Amino acid sequence: MLRLGRGEEHSGGQRKPALLANALEAVIAAIYLDGGLAPARDFIHHQIIEPAEAGLISFSSPMNRSRE
């Protein structure tokens, strides 16, 4: 869950993939700064790579979507 300001809520911020990507990047950075590379790597592996390999999540970029 992300808390958004009123302006961002009114402009459709909950549908902006960039906001979620930035939040995820901030979480990974915080884990890295707090515990170092190993905990950050573990988080990425368990929360992103494993679910992606299992087909539970997928990734797409704006470039890929525009070509579809």
PDB file of N, H, CA, C and O in Angstrom:
ATOM      1  N   MET A   1       0.848  -1.175   0.000  1.00  0.00           N
ATOM      2  CA  MET A   1       0.000   0.000   0.000  1.00  0.00           C
ATOM      3  C   MET A   1       0.893   1.237   0.000  1.00  0.00           C
ATOM      4  O   MET A   1       1.860   1.327   0.756  1.00  0.00           O
ATOM      5  N   LEU A   2       0.547   2.178  -0.860  1.00  0.00           N
ATOM      6  H   LEU A   2      -0.239   2.105  -1.474  1.00  0.00           H
ATOM      7  CA  LEU A   2       1.243   3.449  -0.910  1.00  0.00           C
ATOM      8  C   LEU A   2       0.297   4.558  -0.498  1.00  0.00           C
ATOM      9  O   LEU A   2      -0.859   4.611  -0.917  1.00  0.00           O
ATOM     10  N   ARG A   3       0.820   5.436   0.329  1.00  0.00           N
ATOM     11  H   ARG A   3       1.760   5.393   0.669  1.00  0.00           H
ATOM     12  CA  ARG A   3       0.036   6.630   0.658  1.00  0.00           C
ATOM     13  C   ARG A   3       0.358   7.678  -0.374  1.00  0.00           C
ATOM     14  O   ARG A   3       1.523   8.006  -0.598  1.00  0.00           O
ATOM     15  N   LEU A   4      -0.669   8.203  -1.002  1.00  0.00           N
ATOM     16  H   LEU A   4      -1.616   7.937  -0.820  1.00  0.00           H
ATOM     17  CA  LEU A   4      -0.493   9.221  -2.023  1.00  0.00           C
ATOM     18  C   LEU A   4      -1.094  10.529  -1.546  1.00  0.00           C
ATOM     19  O   LEU A   4      -2.065  10.548  -0.789  1.00  0.00           O
ATOM     20  N   GLY A   5      -0.509  11.602  -1.995  1.00  0.00           N
ATOM     21  H   GLY A   5       0.280  11.586  -2.610  1.00  0.00           H
ATOM     22  CA  GLY A   5      -1.075  12.908  -1.713  1.00  0.00           C
ATOM     23  C   GLY A   5      -2.376  13.095  -2.484  1.00  0.00           C
ATOM     24  O   GLY A   5      -2.667  12.354  -3.423  1.00  0.00           O
ATOM     25  N   ARG A   6      -3.144  14.084  -2.079  1.00  0.00           N
ATOM     26  H   ARG A   6      -2.907  14.686  -1.317  1.00  0.00           H
ATOM     27  CA  ARG A   6      -4.436  14.312  -2.728  1.00  0.00           C
ATOM     28  C   ARG A   6      -4.291  14.566  -4.224  1.00  0.00           C
ATOM     29  O   ARG A   6      -5.073  14.059  -5.027  1.00  0.00           O
ATOM     30  N   GLY A   7      -3.297  15.344  -4.585  1.00  0.00           N
ATOM     31  H   GLY A   7      -2.661  15.756  -3.932  1.00  0.00           H
ATOM     32  CA  GLY A   7      -3.104  15.647  -6.002  1.00  0.00           C
ATOM     33  C   GLY A   7      -2.792  14.406  -6.811  1.00  0.00           C
ATOM     34  O   GLY A   7      -3.314  14.223  -7.911  1.00  0.00           O
ATOM     35  N   GLU A   8      -1.937  13.551  -6.263  1.00  0.00           N
ATOM     36  H   GLU A   8      -1.512  13.700  -5.370  1.00  0.00           H
ATOM     37  CA  GLU A   8      -1.580  12.315  -6.956  1.00  0.00           C
ATOM     38  C   GLU A   8      -2.777  11.372  -7.023  1.00  0.00           C
ATOM     39  O   GLU A   8      -2.985  10.709  -8.039  1.00  0.00           O
ATOM     40  N   GLU A   9      -3.554  11.308  -5.965  1.00  0.00           N
ATOM     41  H   GLU A   9      -3.385  11.846  -5.140  1.00  0.00           H
ATOM     42  CA  GLU A   9      -4.768  10.477  -5.985  1.00  0.00           C
ATOM     43  C   GLU A   9      -5.732  10.950  -7.067  1.00  0.00           C
ATOM     44  O   GLU A   9      -6.297  10.142  -7.805  1.00  0.00           O
ATOM     45  N   HIS A  10      -5.915  12.264  -7.153  1.00  0.00           N
ATOM     46  H   HIS A  10      -5.456  12.920  -6.554  1.00  0.00           H
ATOM     47  CA  HIS A  10      -6.874  12.808  -8.123  1.00  0.00           C
ATOM     48  C   HIS A  10      -6.381  12.668  -9.560  1.00  0.00           C
ATOM     49  O   HIS A  10      -7.183  12.643 -10.494  1.00  0.00           O
ATOM     50  N   SER A  11      -5.072  12.577  -9.737  1.00  0.00           N
ATOM     51  H   SER A  11      -4.421  12.597  -8.978  1.00  0.00           H
ATOM     52  CA  SER A  11      -4.544  12.466 -11.101  1.00  0.00           C
ATOM     53  C   SER A  11      -4.328  11.012 -11.516  1.00  0.00           C
ATOM     54  O   SER A  11      -3.698  10.747 -12.540  1.00  0.00           O
ATOM     55  N   GLY A  12      -4.846  10.069 -10.728  1.00  0.00           N
ATOM     56  H   GLY A  12      -5.358  10.284  -9.896  1.00  0.00           H
ATOM     57  CA  GLY A  12      -4.739   8.659 -11.097  1.00  0.00           C
ATOM     58  C   GLY A  12      -3.431   8.020 -10.709  1.00  0.00           C
ATOM     59  O   GLY A  12      -2.983   7.081 -11.367  1.00  0.00           O
ATOM     60  N   GLY A  13      -2.811   8.503  -9.662  1.00  0.00           N
ATOM     61  H   GLY A  13      -3.174   9.266  -9.128  1.00  0.00           H
ATOM     62  CA  GLY A  13      -1.520   7.994  -9.229  1.00  0.00           C
ATOM     63  C   GLY A  13      -1.490   6.509  -8.932  1.00  0.00           C
ATOM     64  O   GLY A  13      -0.456   5.867  -9.111  1.00  0.00           O
ATOM     65  N   GLN A  14      -2.605   5.950  -8.481  1.00  0.00           N
ATOM     66  H   GLN A  14      -3.446   6.472  -8.336  1.00  0.00           H
ATOM     67  CA  GLN A  14      -2.644   4.523  -8.157  1.00  0.00           C
ATOM     68  C   GLN A  14      -2.492   3.660  -9.400  1.00  0.00           C
ATOM     69  O   GLN A  14      -2.256   2.457  -9.286  1.00  0.00           O
ATOM     70  N   ARG A  15      -2.622   4.249 -10.581  1.00  0.00           N
ATOM     71  H   ARG A  15      -2.814   5.226 -10.673  1.00  0.00           H
ATOM     72  CA  ARG A  15      -2.473   3.495 -11.829  1.00  0.00           C
ATOM     73  C   ARG A  15      -1.131   3.753 -12.506  1.00  0.00           C
ATOM     74  O   ARG A  15      -0.922   3.309 -13.635  1.00  0.00           O
ATOM     75  N   LYS A  16      -0.228   4.452 -11.849  1.00  0.00           N
ATOM     76  H   LYS A  16      -0.398   4.813 -10.932  1.00  0.00           H
ATOM     77  CA  LYS A  16       1.060   4.794 -12.449  1.00  0.00           C
ATOM     78  C   LYS A  16       2.117   3.768 -12.038  1.00  0.00           C
ATOM     79  O   LYS A  16       2.531   3.738 -10.879  1.00  0.00           O
ATOM     80  N   PRO A  17       2.553   2.935 -12.973  1.00  0.00           N
ATOM     81  CA  PRO A  17       3.556   1.915 -12.644  1.00  0.00           C
ATOM     82  C   PRO A  17       4.852   2.516 -12.114  1.00  0.00           C
ATOM     83  O   PRO A  17       5.539   1.888 -11.309  1.00  0.00           O
ATOM     84  N   ALA A  18       5.191   3.712 -12.550  1.00  0.00           N
ATOM     85  H   ALA A  18       4.633   4.223 -13.204  1.00  0.00           H
ATOM     86  CA  ALA A  18       6.433   4.336 -12.103  1.00  0.00           C
ATOM     87  C   ALA A  18       6.434   4.569 -10.591  1.00  0.00           C
ATOM     88  O   ALA A  18       7.480   4.455  -9.952  1.00  0.00           O
ATOM     89  N   LEU A  19       5.280   4.894 -10.014  1.00  0.00           N
ATOM     90  H   LEU A  19       4.430   4.987 -10.533  1.00  0.00           H
ATOM     91  CA  LEU A  19       5.213   5.109  -8.568  1.00  0.00           C
ATOM     92  C   LEU A  19       5.498   3.821  -7.803  1.00  0.00           C
ATOM     93  O   LEU A  19       6.231   3.824  -6.814  1.00  0.00           O
ATOM     94  N   LEU A  20       4.916   2.726  -8.270  1.00  0.00           N
ATOM     95  H   LEU A  20       4.321   2.724  -9.073  1.00  0.00           H
ATOM     96  CA  LEU A  20       5.164   1.441  -7.627  1.00  0.00           C
ATOM     97  C   LEU A  20       6.621   1.037  -7.797  1.00  0.00           C
ATOM     98  O   LEU A  20       7.235   0.535  -6.856  1.00  0.00           O
ATOM     99  N   ALA A  21       7.179   1.245  -8.971  1.00  0.00           N
ATOM    100  H   ALA A  21       6.680   1.653  -9.736  1.00  0.00           H
ATOM    101  CA  ALA A  21       8.585   0.916  -9.209  1.00  0.00           C
ATOM    102  C   ALA A  21       9.494   1.732  -8.305  1.00  0.00           C
ATOM    103  O   ALA A  21      10.459   1.202  -7.754  1.00  0.00           O
ATOM    104  N   ASN A  22       9.197   3.002  -8.148  1.00  0.00           N
ATOM    105  H   ASN A  22       8.413   3.432  -8.595  1.00  0.00           H
ATOM    106  CA  ASN A  22      10.007   3.855  -7.270  1.00  0.00           C
ATOM    107  C   ASN A  22       9.907   3.413  -5.817  1.00  0.00           C
ATOM    108  O   ASN A  22      10.901   3.434  -5.090  1.00  0.00           O
ATOM    109  N   ALA A  23       8.718   3.014  -5.392  1.00  0.00           N
ATOM    110  H   ALA A  23       7.911   2.996  -5.982  1.00  0.00           H
ATOM    111  CA  ALA A  23       8.540   2.548  -4.016  1.00  0.00           C
ATOM    112  C   ALA A  23       9.310   1.256  -3.785  1.00  0.00           C
ATOM    113  O   ALA A  23       9.949   1.090  -2.746  1.00  0.00           O
ATOM    114  N   LEU A  24       9.253   0.341  -4.748  1.00  0.00           N
ATOM    115  H   LEU A  24       8.734   0.476  -5.592  1.00  0.00           H
ATOM    116  CA  LEU A  24       9.994  -0.918  -4.619  1.00  0.00           C
ATOM    117  C   LEU A  24      11.494  -0.647  -4.574  1.00  0.00           C
ATOM    118  O   LEU A  24      12.213  -1.255  -3.781  1.00  0.00           O
ATOM    119  N   GLU A  25      11.962   0.254  -5.414  1.00  0.00           N
ATOM    120  H   GLU A  25      11.378   0.747  -6.058  1.00  0.00           H
ATOM    121  CA  GLU A  25      13.377   0.619  -5.408  1.00  0.00           C
ATOM    122  C   GLU A  25      13.790   1.182  -4.047  1.00  0.00           C
ATOM    123  O   GLU A  25      14.874   0.879  -3.550  1.00  0.00           O
ATOM    124  N   ALA A  26      12.928   1.997  -3.450  1.00  0.00           N
ATOM    125  H   ALA A  26      12.047   2.243  -3.854  1.00  0.00           H
ATOM    126  CA  ALA A  26      13.226   2.573  -2.142  1.00  0.00           C
ATOM    127  C   ALA A  26      13.288   1.495  -1.062  1.00  0.00           C
ATOM    128  O   ALA A  26      14.138   1.558  -0.174  1.00  0.00           O
ATOM    129  N   VAL A  27      12.396   0.508  -1.131  1.00  0.00           N
ATOM    130  H   VAL A  27      11.706   0.456  -1.852  1.00  0.00           H
ATOM    131  CA  VAL A  27      12.413  -0.590  -0.158  1.00  0.00           C
ATOM    132  C   VAL A  27      13.705  -1.388  -0.292  1.00  0.00           C
ATOM    133  O   VAL A  27      14.347  -1.705   0.709  1.00  0.00           O
ATOM    134  N   ILE A  28      14.082  -1.712  -1.516  1.00  0.00           N
ATOM    135  H   ILE A  28      13.560  -1.454  -2.329  1.00  0.00           H
ATOM    136  CA  ILE A  28      15.314  -2.479  -1.733  1.00  0.00           C
ATOM    137  C   ILE A  28      16.523  -1.675  -1.242  1.00  0.00           C
ATOM    138  O   ILE A  28      17.424  -2.233  -0.615  1.00  0.00           O
ATOM    139  N   ALA A  29      16.546  -0.372  -1.524  1.00  0.00           N
ATOM    140  H   ALA A  29      15.815   0.081  -2.033  1.00  0.00           H
ATOM    141  CA  ALA A  29      17.644   0.471  -1.062  1.00  0.00           C
ATOM    142  C   ALA A  29      17.706   0.513   0.460  1.00  0.00           C
ATOM    143  O   ALA A  29      18.792   0.477   1.038  1.00  0.00           O
ATOM    144  N   ALA A  30      16.555   0.590   1.107  1.00  0.00           N
ATOM    145  H   ALA A  30      15.672   0.620   0.637  1.00  0.00           H
ATOM    146  CA  ALA A  30      16.532   0.615   2.573  1.00  0.00           C
ATOM    147  C   ALA A  30      17.055  -0.692   3.152  1.00  0.00           C
ATOM    148  O   ALA A  30      17.793  -0.690   4.138  1.00  0.00           O
ATOM    149  N   ILE A  31      16.674  -1.806   2.540  1.00  0.00           N
ATOM    150  H   ILE A  31      16.075  -1.808   1.739  1.00  0.00           H
ATOM    151  CA  ILE A  31      17.176  -3.110   3.002  1.00  0.00           C
ATOM    152  C   ILE A  31      18.687  -3.166   2.833  1.00  0.00           C
ATOM    153  O   ILE A  31      19.400  -3.625   3.725  1.00  0.00           O
ATOM    154  N   TYR A  32      19.175  -2.700   1.685  1.00  0.00           N
ATOM    155  H   TYR A  32      18.596  -2.328   0.960  1.00  0.00           H
ATOM    156  CA  TYR A  32      20.613  -2.697   1.418  1.00  0.00           C
ATOM    157  C   TYR A  32      21.356  -1.812   2.418  1.00  0.00           C
ATOM    158  O   TYR A  32      22.376  -2.218   2.974  1.00  0.00           O
ATOM    159  N   LEU A  33      20.846  -0.612   2.642  1.00  0.00           N
ATOM    160  H   LEU A  33      20.017  -0.282   2.190  1.00  0.00           H
ATOM    161  CA  LEU A  33      21.516   0.303   3.561  1.00  0.00           C
ATOM    162  C   LEU A  33      21.494  -0.212   4.998  1.00  0.00           C
ATOM    163  O   LEU A  33      22.439   0.013   5.754  1.00  0.00           O
ATOM    164  N   ASP A  34      20.426  -0.897   5.373  1.00  0.00           N
ATOM    165  H   ASP A  34      19.658  -1.080   4.759  1.00  0.00           H
ATOM    166  CA  ASP A  34      20.303  -1.405   6.730  1.00  0.00           C
ATOM    167  C   ASP A  34      21.124  -2.664   6.956  1.00  0.00           C
ATOM    168  O   ASP A  34      21.759  -2.813   8.000  1.00  0.00           O
ATOM    169  N   GLY A  35      21.116  -3.575   5.985  1.00  0.00           N
ATOM    170  H   GLY A  35      20.600  -3.454   5.137  1.00  0.00           H
ATOM    171  CA  GLY A  35      21.738  -4.875   6.222  1.00  0.00           C
ATOM    172  C   GLY A  35      22.824  -5.286   5.267  1.00  0.00           C
ATOM    173  O   GLY A  35      23.529  -6.263   5.519  1.00  0.00           O
ATOM    174  N   GLY A  36      22.981  -4.558   4.166  1.00  0.00           N
ATOM    175  H   GLY A  36      22.408  -3.764   3.961  1.00  0.00           H
ATOM    176  CA  GLY A  36      24.009  -4.892   3.203  1.00  0.00           C
ATOM    177  C   GLY A  36      23.461  -5.639   2.001  1.00  0.00           C
ATOM    178  O   GLY A  36      22.252  -5.768   1.810  1.00  0.00           O
ATOM    179  N   LEU A  37      24.396  -6.124   1.201  1.00  0.00           N
ATOM    180  H   LEU A  37      25.379  -6.020   1.356  1.00  0.00           H
ATOM    181  CA  LEU A  37      24.035  -6.747  -0.068  1.00  0.00           C
ATOM    182  C   LEU A  37      23.272  -8.060   0.096  1.00  0.00           C
ATOM    183  O   LEU A  37      22.308  -8.305  -0.630  1.00  0.00           O
ATOM    184  N   ALA A  38      23.687  -8.898   1.031  1.00  0.00           N
ATOM    185  H   ALA A  38      24.470  -8.699   1.620  1.00  0.00           H
ATOM    186  CA  ALA A  38      23.054 -10.219   1.169  1.00  0.00           C
ATOM    187  C   ALA A  38      21.557 -10.125   1.472  1.00  0.00           C
ATOM    188  O   ALA A  38      20.774 -10.797   0.801  1.00  0.00           O
ATOM    189  N   PRO A  39      21.121  -9.325   2.448  1.00  0.00           N
ATOM    190  CA  PRO A  39      19.678  -9.223   2.689  1.00  0.00           C
ATOM    191  C   PRO A  39      18.917  -8.623   1.503  1.00  0.00           C
ATOM    192  O   PRO A  39      17.794  -9.035   1.212  1.00  0.00           O
ATOM    193  N   ALA A  40      19.527  -7.651   0.821  1.00  0.00           N
ATOM    194  H   ALA A  40      20.439  -7.316   1.058  1.00  0.00           H
ATOM    195  CA  ALA A  40      18.865  -7.061  -0.341  1.00  0.00           C
ATOM    196  C   ALA A  40      18.727  -8.098  -1.449  1.00  0.00           C
ATOM    197  O   ALA A  40      17.681  -8.193  -2.092  1.00  0.00           O
ATOM    198  N   ARG A  41      19.783  -8.875  -1.670  1.00  0.00           N
ATOM    199  H   ARG A  41      20.632  -8.798  -1.148  1.00  0.00           H
ATOM    200  CA  ARG A  41      19.738  -9.928  -2.683  1.00  0.00           C
ATOM    201  C   ARG A  41      18.679 -10.975  -2.326  1.00  0.00           C
ATOM    202  O   ARG A  41      17.935 -11.433  -3.193  1.00  0.00           O
ATOM    203  N   ASP A  42      18.617 -11.347  -1.055  1.00  0.00           N
ATOM    204  H   ASP A  42      19.221 -10.976  -0.351  1.00  0.00           H
ATOM    205  CA  ASP A  42      17.616 -12.329  -0.615  1.00  0.00           C
ATOM    206  C   ASP A  42      16.193 -11.808  -0.845  1.00  0.00           C
ATOM    207  O   ASP A  42      15.326 -12.546  -1.314  1.00  0.00           O
ATOM    208  N   PHE A  43      15.962 -10.548  -0.516  1.00  0.00           N
ATOM    209  H   PHE A  43      16.666  -9.949  -0.135  1.00  0.00           H
ATOM    210  CA  PHE A  43      14.643  -9.952  -0.724  1.00  0.00           C
ATOM    211  C   PHE A  43      14.265 -10.001  -2.202  1.00  0.00           C
ATOM    212  O   PHE A  43      13.166 -10.427  -2.558  1.00  0.00           O
ATOM    213  N   ILE A  44      15.185  -9.562  -3.056  1.00  0.00           N
ATOM    214  H   ILE A  44      16.078  -9.217  -2.766  1.00  0.00           H
ATOM    215  CA  ILE A  44      14.916  -9.559  -4.498  1.00  0.00           C
ATOM    216  C   ILE A  44      14.625 -10.968  -4.983  1.00  0.00           C
ATOM    217  O   ILE A  44      13.693 -11.188  -5.756  1.00  0.00           O
ATOM    218  N   HIS A  45      15.420 -11.915  -4.530  1.00  0.00           N
ATOM    219  H   HIS A  45      16.178 -11.737  -3.902  1.00  0.00           H
ATOM    220  CA  HIS A  45      15.239 -13.299  -4.982  1.00  0.00           C
ATOM    221  C   HIS A  45      13.885 -13.855  -4.530  1.00  0.00           C
ATOM    222  O   HIS A  45      13.146 -14.425  -5.333  1.00  0.00           O
ATOM    223  N   HIS A  46      13.566 -13.688  -3.251  1.00  0.00           N
ATOM    224  H   HIS A  46      14.166 -13.225  -2.599  1.00  0.00           H
ATOM    225  CA  HIS A  46      12.343 -14.287  -2.700  1.00  0.00           C
ATOM    226  C   HIS A  46      11.067 -13.539  -3.091  1.00  0.00           C
ATOM    227  O   HIS A  46      10.018 -14.157  -3.276  1.00  0.00           O
ATOM    228  N   GLN A  47      11.153 -12.225  -3.215  1.00  0.00           N
ATOM    229  H   GLN A  47      12.005 -11.724  -3.064  1.00  0.00           H
ATOM    230  CA  GLN A  47       9.939 -11.440  -3.465  1.00  0.00           C
ATOM    231  C   GLN A  47       9.708 -11.107  -4.937  1.00  0.00           C
ATOM    232  O   GLN A  47       8.594 -10.757  -5.325  1.00  0.00           O
ATOM    233  N   ILE A  48      10.755 -11.213  -5.760  1.00  0.00           N
ATOM    234  H   ILE A  48      11.660 -11.498  -5.445  1.00  0.00           H
ATOM    235  CA  ILE A  48      10.605 -10.836  -7.158  1.00  0.00           C
ATOM    236  C   ILE A  48      10.947 -11.996  -8.096  1.00  0.00           C
ATOM    237  O   ILE A  48      10.127 -12.383  -8.928  1.00  0.00           O
ATOM    238  N   ILE A  49      12.140 -12.543  -7.967  1.00  0.00           N
ATOM    239  H   ILE A  49      12.806 -12.229  -7.291  1.00  0.00           H
ATOM    240  CA  ILE A  49      12.584 -13.558  -8.916  1.00  0.00           C
ATOM    241  C   ILE A  49      11.780 -14.850  -8.794  1.00  0.00           C
ATOM    242  O   ILE A  49      11.284 -15.362  -9.797  1.00  0.00           O
ATOM    243  N   GLU A  50      11.645 -15.386  -7.573  1.00  0.00           N
ATOM    244  H   GLU A  50      12.048 -14.970  -6.758  1.00  0.00           H
ATOM    245  CA  GLU A  50      10.897 -16.639  -7.412  1.00  0.00           C
ATOM    246  C   GLU A  50       9.438 -16.517  -7.869  1.00  0.00           C
ATOM    247  O   GLU A  50       8.967 -17.389  -8.599  1.00  0.00           O
ATOM    248  N   PRO A  51       8.705 -15.467  -7.469  1.00  0.00           N
ATOM    249  CA  PRO A  51       7.330 -15.344  -7.970  1.00  0.00           C
ATOM    250  C   PRO A  51       7.266 -15.192  -9.496  1.00  0.00           C
ATOM    251  O   PRO A  51       6.345 -15.706 -10.130  1.00  0.00           O
ATOM    252  N   ALA A  52       8.234 -14.494 -10.080  1.00  0.00           N
ATOM    253  H   ALA A  52       8.982 -14.077  -9.565  1.00  0.00           H
ATOM    254  CA  ALA A  52       8.246 -14.338 -11.540  1.00  0.00           C
ATOM    255  C   ALA A  52       8.489 -15.679 -12.217  1.00  0.00           C
ATOM    256  O   ALA A  52       7.837 -16.000 -13.210  1.00  0.00           O
ATOM    257  N   GLU A  53       9.416 -16.456 -11.692  1.00  0.00           N
ATOM    258  H   GLU A  53       9.946 -16.195 -10.885  1.00  0.00           H
ATOM    259  CA  GLU A  53       9.695 -17.769 -12.271  1.00  0.00           C
ATOM    260  C   GLU A  53       8.498 -18.704 -12.135  1.00  0.00           C
ATOM    261  O   GLU A  53       8.287 -19.572 -12.982  1.00  0.00           O
ATOM    262  N   ALA A  54       7.721 -18.533 -11.081  1.00  0.00           N
ATOM    263  H   ALA A  54       7.892 -17.828 -10.392  1.00  0.00           H
ATOM    264  CA  ALA A  54       6.539 -19.367 -10.865  1.00  0.00           C
ATOM    265  C   ALA A  54       5.331 -18.853 -11.657  1.00  0.00           C
ATOM    266  O   ALA A  54       4.262 -19.462 -11.630  1.00  0.00           O
ATOM    267  N   GLY A  55       5.506 -17.743 -12.353  1.00  0.00           N
ATOM    268  H   GLY A  55       6.374 -17.248 -12.375  1.00  0.00           H
ATOM    269  CA  GLY A  55       4.408 -17.188 -13.140  1.00  0.00           C
ATOM    270  C   GLY A  55       3.403 -16.406 -12.323  1.00  0.00           C
ATOM    271  O   GLY A  55       2.315 -16.099 -12.809  1.00  0.00           O
ATOM    272  N   LEU A  56       3.749 -16.080 -11.089  1.00  0.00           N
ATOM    273  H   LEU A  56       4.633 -16.330 -10.694  1.00  0.00           H
ATOM    274  CA  LEU A  56       2.819 -15.351 -10.228  1.00  0.00           C
ATOM    275  C   LEU A  56       2.815 -13.856 -10.510  1.00  0.00           C
ATOM    276  O   LEU A  56       1.827 -13.171 -10.244  1.00  0.00           O
ATOM    277  N   ILE A  57       3.915 -13.352 -11.045  1.00  0.00           N
ATOM    278  H   ILE A  57       4.718 -13.908 -11.261  1.00  0.00           H
ATOM    279  CA  ILE A  57       3.999 -11.949 -11.440  1.00  0.00           C
ATOM    280  C   ILE A  57       4.677 -11.888 -12.800  1.00  0.00           C
ATOM    281  O   ILE A  57       5.418 -12.795 -13.178  1.00  0.00           O
ATOM    282  N   SER A  58       4.419 -10.824 -13.521  1.00  0.00           N
ATOM    283  H   SER A  58       3.816 -10.087 -13.214  1.00  0.00           H
ATOM    284  CA  SER A  58       5.074 -10.633 -14.806  1.00  0.00           C
ATOM    285  C   SER A  58       5.530  -9.190 -14.905  1.00  0.00           C
ATOM    286  O   SER A  58       5.062  -8.314 -14.178  1.00  0.00           O
ATOM    287  N   PHE A  59       6.429  -8.975 -15.800  1.00  0.00           N
ATOM    288  H   PHE A  59       6.810  -9.686 -16.391  1.00  0.00           H
ATOM    289  CA  PHE A  59       6.994  -7.638 -15.974  1.00  0.00           C
ATOM    290  C   PHE A  59       6.738  -7.175 -17.385  1.00  0.00           C
ATOM    291  O   PHE A  59       6.759  -7.966 -18.328  1.00  0.00           O
ATOM    292  N   SER A  60       6.499  -5.905 -17.523  1.00  0.00           N
ATOM    293  H   SER A  60       6.481  -5.262 -16.757  1.00  0.00           H
ATOM    294  CA  SER A  60       6.416  -5.308 -18.846  1.00  0.00           C
ATOM    295  C   SER A  60       6.903  -3.877 -18.727  1.00  0.00           C
ATOM    296  O   SER A  60       6.783  -3.249 -17.675  1.00  0.00           O
ATOM    297  N   SER A  61       7.440  -3.387 -19.791  1.00  0.00           N
ATOM    298  H   SER A  61       7.537  -3.897 -20.645  1.00  0.00           H
ATOM    299  CA  SER A  61       7.906  -2.013 -19.821  1.00  0.00           C
ATOM    300  C   SER A  61       7.021  -1.209 -20.764  1.00  0.00           C
ATOM    301  O   SER A  61       6.329  -1.789 -21.601  1.00  0.00           O
ATOM    302  N   PRO A  62       7.032   0.096 -20.646  1.00  0.00           N
ATOM    303  CA  PRO A  62       6.237   0.906 -21.569  1.00  0.00           C
ATOM    304  C   PRO A  62       6.623   0.650 -23.022  1.00  0.00           C
ATOM    305  O   PRO A  62       5.766   0.687 -23.905  1.00  0.00           O
ATOM    306  N   MET A  63       7.894   0.391 -23.274  1.00  0.00           N
ATOM    307  H   MET A  63       8.589   0.360 -22.556  1.00  0.00           H
ATOM    308  CA  MET A  63       8.325   0.096 -24.644  1.00  0.00           C
ATOM    309  C   MET A  63       7.697  -1.186 -25.149  1.00  0.00           C
ATOM    310  O   MET A  63       7.263  -1.249 -26.300  1.00  0.00           O
ATOM    311  N   ASN A  64       7.639  -2.212 -24.310  1.00  0.00           N
ATOM    312  H   ASN A  64       7.991  -2.161 -23.376  1.00  0.00           H
ATOM    313  CA  ASN A  64       7.040  -3.479 -24.722  1.00  0.00           C
ATOM    314  C   ASN A  64       5.544  -3.323 -24.973  1.00  0.00           C
ATOM    315  O   ASN A  64       5.014  -3.890 -25.927  1.00  0.00           O
ATOM    316  N   ARG A  65       4.863  -2.559 -24.124  1.00  0.00           N
ATOM    317  H   ARG A  65       5.294  -2.098 -23.349  1.00  0.00           H
ATOM    318  CA  ARG A  65       3.422  -2.377 -24.289  1.00  0.00           C
ATOM    319  C   ARG A  65       3.096  -1.611 -25.562  1.00  0.00           C
ATOM    320  O   ARG A  65       2.080  -1.882 -26.202  1.00  0.00           O
ATOM    321  N   SER A  66       3.944  -0.656 -25.940  1.00  0.00           N
ATOM    322  H   SER A  66       4.770  -0.435 -25.421  1.00  0.00           H
ATOM    323  CA  SER A  66       3.657   0.122 -27.142  1.00  0.00           C
ATOM    324  C   SER A  66       3.849  -0.706 -28.402  1.00  0.00           C
ATOM    325  O   SER A  66       3.293  -0.363 -29.445  1.00  0.00           O
ATOM    326  N   ARG A  67       4.611  -1.771 -28.337  1.00  0.00           N
ATOM    327  H   ARG A  67       5.063  -2.049 -27.489  1.00  0.00           H
ATOM    328  CA  ARG A  67       4.860  -2.624 -29.502  1.00  0.00           C
ATOM    329  C   ARG A  67       3.821  -3.719 -29.658  1.00  0.00           C
ATOM    330  O   ARG A  67       3.766  -4.370 -30.702  1.00  0.00           O
ATOM    331  N   GLU A  68       2.994  -3.936 -28.637  1.00  0.00           N
ATOM    332  H   GLU A  68       3.039  -3.407 -27.790  1.00  0.00           H
ATOM    333  CA  GLU A  68       2.009  -5.011 -28.700  1.00  0.00           C
ATOM    334  C   GLU A  68       0.824  -4.644 -29.547  1.00  0.00           C
ATOM    335  O   GLU A  68      -0.097  -5.446 -29.700  1.00  0.00           O
TER     336      GLU A  68
END
